[in-house]
Each structure stands twice: as C-alpha cells, then as structure tokens.
C-alpha cells in the first residue's frame, strides 16, 4: 500500500496547548459552574442489593431548613419516563430513580433538592426506606440458571424467554448466518476433530471501576419564558446527551443546549447518559430554577457504570507444529442490574475480536449477557476489545507453553499475512490493513528477546522468580458513526474550527489546530478549536472508541479543504488582473497565498480573509463583484470512514516476583504500537502511557469485589488499588506504521491500544515466572498473596 | 450528631481544661488526617474538635545536649524528614515519617497523631517502640510518662484517660554502634495500609560481629503493635549471622497474632512478620556498621 502524501506538521512533537491551563488549575469543570438561585441535589441510595421498596419516609428530610423538595422514584416517574438506551435488543424498563424495586446497592430511591449541597446530603441521609429484601444474585453462572433470583421477571429476552436473567444471547463465528439466525457447527467440529492438541481454560476478565479523576456532575438550567434548557455535563458526547434529554423530556433539539466544559477523564464511563442527568433536567424544568448535582467519590464507585467482567471458557484446537485449526469460546458477561446506553453492545465487541491477529480457519463463539445485582456495566477503555484480546492472547500463550514453542514464533506462524488484507476474520470483522511481522520483529529487537530469555534463565538458576511475557493485540477503531466539523476563516485571518468530538483529556485542541495550521500555512496559535457545546457545534458523536482522529480529524481537514478552496478563489480574483493566477495554482505557505513557483505573486492570508468579507471597498458606488458564491469563508463537512480501522501492536514484558512476599515488579515493558500515521507523537505516546498504566492496573491491582450480599467491598481508594507511577517501569515505546486505506491521512486510532496489549502481556509474563511451580493460568488481579501462596506450594 | 464546636487553645493547660470539661465529647487533633475522615464517615462521634496546633509545646522538636530527641505531639512528619540532623541520627524515624500517606498527608500528619489513633497498622508505632520512645502525657493532675510500647491497648484504644493529652515523644540518644530501620508490606508500592510492618533497633559489638542488644517491634499482626521481647532475646549476645536473624524472625512469627481480612490472611501476615523482621534487622545492622 502506498503512503498518503502528508500535510506539513504531521509527525511534529508539539506540546499540548491544553496543559498549561489544566496543570495550573485554571480549567472550568462542571462543579465550577455557579448560577444565581441554583439549587443542589443529593440522592438517597439503596444500601441493599435487591429488594422491594415497602415505604419511604421523607418527612424528616422535608422538614429540614433549606430543603426545597424531596421526590421518590414513584413521584419522579409521574413526569419522567424510563431511560432510553441505544441498543436494539429487548431490555427491561429502567427508571432514573427506582420506583418499586432496587436491584443493586447504590441504586437511587429518592432525590433531595436543597439550597446547598450539604443540606441536601444531610436530608438524603434523613430519608428512611423500608425494604422487603429479595435473594441476591452475584455469581454469573448462577445468574445464567436464574438462581437464586430473577432480576427482571417481566422481561421477554431475545430468545423469547421470560423469567430468565439472560439479557442477551449472541452467537458468532464460522457457520453463523446472522440473517437466518442459524448455526452450522461442521467446520468448528472438524477443527477440533482434527486437532493434535487442545487447550482449554476458563478465564475471567474481572470487573473494574473506571475512576476518572473528575467524578460525574451536571448543572441543568431551565429558563421559563425562554423555554430552553441548558445543561453542563461531565460527558464524552454532548450531542448524544442533548438528543436523549430531548427524547425523554419531550423537548426540541433547538430548545436544549448541552455543554461539556473541561471534563476530567471518562474512560468510556461518561459515554452513558445517567439517571442523575435526567433528574437534574426534569427537576430544573419543574422548579424553574437551575439545579446542580456533583457525584462524590464514594458514589462514583457504585453509581457510575463499571467495565469488563466477562468469563470465557476458551478452547483452541491446533496441530503439534503450532498451526491453529479452530477456536471455540463461551462468554458470560456479567452486566449488572440494568442495561444502560450501550451496556449490551460492549460484550458483543468481544465476540468480534476473537480472531486476534491470527488466520484462524474456524471460530465459534457464544455470548451470554446476564443480569446480576451489581452496578451496571458499560464501556470502559477498550470496551469489549481488551477482553477478547486477553482471552485469545492468554490462550495462544498456553498453546506455546504446551507445544514448547517460542511464543513469538507461534504467533508469527499463525499471523494473518500482509498480502491477505483486507482480511475478513471468522469472527466477522474485516481488517483494513496490517503488517504484524514487522511489529513483532521490532519488538523482539527492541526488547532483545533472546537476551532477555538468557537473563531470565540465569535469574531462575539463582532461585529468582522471573518471567517473560508477550502479547499481540489488534483493535477495532473508527466506529461510532460519522463526525462533523466546521471551519471558519474570520475577516482578521484567524480561524475557528468546531468538532463534534468531545475531548476529555485527549488533546484535540492541539492535534486539530496542528492539522489546520499545516493545511492553511498559518501558525497554530491563530486557530481556536471549539468543542463540547451543542449550540456552537452543529452535530457530533463525541469522543469514544478511539475514533476522534480517524473521524473527527478527517472531518476537520475536509471542511478546511473546502474553505481553502474558496479562499484560493478569492485570492485568484484579487491577483487575477496582474498575474492571471488560477485558484488551483495557489499555495498556502507561511501566512501567504501565492503562486506556486512565483512567491512574489501573492497576497497575505489576512488580506485575502478581509477581502472575502469586505471586498476592496465600494468607492465607485458599484459592487466589487465577488466570485460566485458570495462573501465569507466558512464551510462544514460530515465524514465517516468506509470501514473500521484496525491498529495493532506487540508488547513484551519482564517481571520478577519476590519469593518472600509475592510482590510482582514489572522490570521491563517494551511496547510497539502501530496506529497508522501519527499526527503528534507526544500525544500518541501519552495515550499509550496512560493505556499501559490502566492495563497493568487491571493485571496487578484493580478489581471490583462484591460479597454474596451484593455489597461492593472495594468501594473506596483504600480498598480499590489504582496503579501509581511507582508501580510502573519506564516504558520503552516504538512504532511501526501501517496506514489505513480508509482514512486520507492513514490514521487508525490509539486511545485504547495500550490498555489492550499490556494486560495479557503482564499476565503471560507472570505465568511464565511461576511456570516452574506448575502454573499454566492465573486470574487477575495478580495480588501478592495469590503469588506468594503459589510459591509456597499452596492452593491457587 | 454533627460537630458542635472547634477550639484551638494556645497552651497545654487550656487544652487539658477543655478535655476535662467535655470528656470523650472533645477530641484533640493535629493534622486531622485520621479524625476528620472518621467524623465525616460517621465512624466517630465528636462534639468538639480540639485543634492542638496552636500550642507551641506540641509544635516544637529539639535534639538535646545528650543526643536525645524530643518531638512535640503535633509536629508534622515532613518537618522531621526535612531536617538533615534528625534524619542522620534517627533514620528509622524517617523510614516511618516518609511512609505515612503521601506528601500532602505527611505535611499535616504527626507522629503523636499516628500514635493516638492507635491503629494496629500505624506506620510509626513499631519504630517508636523499637527506638524506646517515652510518651509525655498531660492531665489535670500534672504530667506522667509512659513507655510507648504500653501506650496502645487495642485497635483505636490507648492509655489516655479522660482529660489527658499526649504532649511529646522523647527518643533516647542512639547507642554507639547501633542502627535502626522500619519496613512495611503493602499491596502496592505506596500510600496504602500495611498488611504487616516491623522495626528493628540493634546495637552491635565494637567490631560489628555480635548483637549486644536489640529491640524489635511488629505491627498489623496483633490488636496493637508489639514489642517482641523474644526476638530481642534471640539476638542479644549472638553473632551477626543469617542463622541468628532467622531465629529472631521465627520468634517474631511466633509472637504474631494476626487476623484475616480483605488486606491479607492470617498466615500470610504471620509469614510477612518474619520476612519483614529479617529485612529490618539486616538493614539496621548495615546502618549500625556505618554509624
């Protein structure tokens, strides 16, 4: 594939323009929004995981000074219907505040509106709720069997069953006909019948708490008389928020304006539109006053969606020479108590990733999504893809160990070869481009793989517990629909661009201004990027799924190209008499628009911009005569890639476990990431660093642990261990570049990559370290006590 | 239910008067890094928050002519570890002071507060015990002293009587050829609650070959941090060797009475007590030989 010709500045290490304000605490977040007369909300939440509401006594709360009103779920339901979701499958009704039954600890049962936050909170604590407890379901296997309770007995699911905890069943892979809904198992059965070796393992990709630095928050302001609603929300997708608010409140899209101010991280959990957001809108409209709700950290642990939580029963059929014949997986996703915006979709992405980077001739997967009495799950950095790659990469590693093959060589043997792209996998995804051997070779070289093996073996000979791990991931990016952009060159020559992506830490203001700076030949500091405001940005689909550069960046450049073309016409008109300049012969360089090859014939960027709005004056009383199309320099573009993009990469880690304590230290981590064309290496590397930290966090530290009563035991940072800088090694990054045919610049997406590759890499390394103790698999997180027990020879 | 008052007296006598008048309803605090959280999470009922940071005696520390160190009960950890002279003479104290919370916490939290909070896992308490600190306590009847190993009586409980206030901690001058060290085990690398911790203070013969005296303390493996006399006895008079240290570690494991909770199981904690005692003795020996 030929590489595209890239505009200037692509590949330059430009510092993030967002950082000075954010690092100095000058950003404006939702909690910084203060409006006259603003009231504050606090939610009374269920402290049991499953039960019927017998009664709610709000009298003590209502009697407190400063309390404006108290509304139970049943009272709210009189003017606020069940929340919308974006998945097409049957789902139970889900009210923002529970009306008669609670299904997870932390589910709201009432809301207090008061004059300040502290009064609201104290009043919420004063509400007395009597529950009739129901049996609690926490184990997904038991949930599948409807034991000991069914959460939504009235739901008829996709299988036509009622009285089941199965929210969704999705078969996929070879022989599955999605139109007819039929499954032909002959190919997968043959693969296993012909297998010389079969790997079987149950593995768990555990439940995680997203933990954005800024918890959620919302300010809703209904203005009576204007009949408009303005909402400030800590969200990843303000346009989706606006559309859902309109739908549930019966308002027009002209009436609702959603603003995402600075957003302190989201990691997918702020894609969802939450009950608290709808309640804020509805209450503000009812009272005619602005209301604010800010989630505290303890609430965030139970009230913001969780991520992952999928169990896989994985089987791989192979020949003794390492050729993989087939892969069979049963997946059970524990989605918690309700379906949120994209809950049901996320595990289906796991189904689609099960081919990994391998040419696997037969794949059969079955996905069950089950309800349990836990916080609902939804997207979390990677959203279904890390789970799929984790299962495959652990399985490949087990196969390599079983066959006594080098894990790199086993992977190489089964790679999809570069000449087979575009490649339709048996898991149902069409990969756009890939050159996996190049990334593997670079990783082996940068890590000094053979040297590391010798180092490991020497350490083992000394009695140390040292292991090497490798993972090779692929990811699906560029999904999530079209993106919109507009570009305006103002009369003074400065530029405003809008984007429908909604950055919350990704640095789009820097990346997109860089693109436009290269395109227009003007310094980036003359360009402002506007995002996160539905009144200023016409349309958008937000920032999620590593889509923003692929879709949003391309839309910006396409809008810019149109404006540039118009500007060239104005310039040609201005130059026409003296140089017979033609628009298509003009170049935009160093703040000038000039004839290519004859720079003296040209105008400054500002002169042309001013002319586009003002003409040359009107001394003669007659018009100047603009080129056809009228005055002004503004245009827009919608853009969606023709297909998804599939970035990939290879990670290698060396770990050492302390024999005495079981502590695992990551000694080395080499990451090769191929996200196609890199616009700004600083930002891409930052995304990789954050992703690696999160992926290592899952491998070693994190996990949402529930007890059998459905209580979240890891409900604070004291008990839920987030990775910190001192838990991490110095990352050794490098890249290969395989451009995507679907994007003009060849970009693919990077936001989630590090999270996907690092987790199986670390676990593979830990299993290698402990293989002398007979270990072939470990479930995460790899806490010291687990590893210490293995070294002691105890039960795993 | 809610806090009724905040009082910041300027003398020990005034503080004692407030504590005497209000009894258990008043609670002293220095950095507030434990108490404010306990009150906010309603784990502790406090009517009067008694801020002791305006009492000069509690905010001062000094090294005496005899080499002893007196530390006011409210002196922030960061002040101690930023003092090169204190760090040089009492490195084990710095091991602890620099491990309590993160930098922001260390800038407020005090050794006195860590001791009065009396958590079984308190990160300074084994060090205070190993170093042989003495607690100075003020009450209506005057002042009394208590050896620090006798201060805590159970999780969150100690010898302070109603009306009493911890004023200072005094550390004797380190003996010649002595060294001390503290270590802990936590689930991750920083800012976490100890699954087990340990401190050692050893004195060696002039040639560095023999233990002449030792004080070993372990934490998070019993209702209070423990001075393990058997461990000290296992070392005293013995050559500095792996076997001697192993015997001391075995004595520490035997003395541990741990529980199982989310942070660790009883048998892991017992094992860790031995691992940590081994490591702190080795580190203390290294420091003694350099001293």
Interface residues (C-beta under 8 A of the other chain):
Chain A: X660 X661 X663 X700 X701 X705 X713 X718 X719 X721 X723 X724 X726 X727 X783 X784 X785 X788 X789 X792
Chain B: X185 X187 X188 X189 X190 X191 X192 X193 X262 X264 X265 X268 X271 X272 X275
